[in-house]
Structure formats: structure tokens, C-alpha cells
Amino acid sequence: SRRRCARPLVPAMPTVASHAEACAAALDAADPGGQRRLTQELEFVQLLASPSYIHWLAQEQYLQDAAFINYLRYLTYWLQPEYARLVRYPHALYFLELLQDARFREAARHPAAKDLAHTQQFFFWQHHRVNRFKAAQGAAAAAAEAAEAAVAPTRMGSASTSPRGAALVAPPAASATTR
């Protein structure tokens, strides 16, 4: 025999604040270590990488709800390095920061703002690898030059001074045994 559920088939819609409090209490009771809560908050934070999702939140009036804004403020702990390393989509952290500003939350309601954010995100992804590669090459070249400059004055051997005052190191003597 089947047990009947005591709950009505269509529950009344709770307010966002009471729903968030109820969810938090249920998570704390079901997950004393907080692993499930951490995972769920991580998933939500990563959803913020989508300009379309942020636009949807704004259209559904979540970004005007004080309880939801407080929840976004609470989620700023994800900006700390020990948590930020878990986030796969760095734009999520950028948008989480922007959502702290009332002007951005208001602008998120407009489709043009969503399209602009999506376009800028696309261009970042399109050029990020190339730009990162160029930056890494430049940093490696600068590090090599700095290392060479640090090693050059300490080398042993006959050295003379250039007109600029930098030490010039004589090349090593040719080996006596050659093929």
C-alpha cells in the first residue's frame, strides 16, 4: 500500500527570505560539515558568470529583494583566494562584485546591458589565450633580462667597463682539444 503525503500537492509560494532561511536551516541540519552547502553555493556563484542568468534574476525582481541582496553580500566570501580557487568561471566572481552595486543591479534589467556583457565576455574568451601567451612571453623575457643583468656583474674573468659603466665580460677561452 502507498503512503499518502501530508503535504498539499501544490504548496503555497513562500517569500524569498523565508525560503532562503528554510533552505539554510535544512542544509545545516542535513549537512553538519557544510560540504553540501559549499557545493550548492559554488554552483550558484558559477551561475553568475552568465549575463543571461543575471538578466533573468533582474527581470524576476530578485535583484530588488533585500533578502536576496543580503545573500549576494554574504556570497562575497567567494572572492577570498581560498574559495576563489574553486570557481571554474572567473567571470562569476567579477559579476558577483558588480552585483554589490545598486546601479549595476538596475542596469541588469535592460536587454542591451545583457547583450553588451555577453559580447565583452565573448571577446575576452576569444582573445584571452593569445593575450595570456603574449603576457607570459613578455614576463619571461623580462625575467631572463633581469637574471642576466644580476649575473653579469658577478661573473669571474677579465672584464672591462663600457662607456655606460656596465661590466663587459670577456668570452671564455677556446678549448685546446677540438676535433
Secondary structure, DSSP 8 states (H G I E B T S, - for coil): -----SS-SS-----HHHHHHHHHHHHHHH-TT-HHHHHHHHHHHHHTT-HHHHHHHHHTTGGG-HHHHHHHHHGGGGGSHHHHTT-S-HHHHHHHHHTTSHHHHHHTTSHHHHHHHHHHHHHHHHHHHHHHHHHHHHHHHHHHHHHHHHHGGG--S-EEE-TTS-EEE------S---
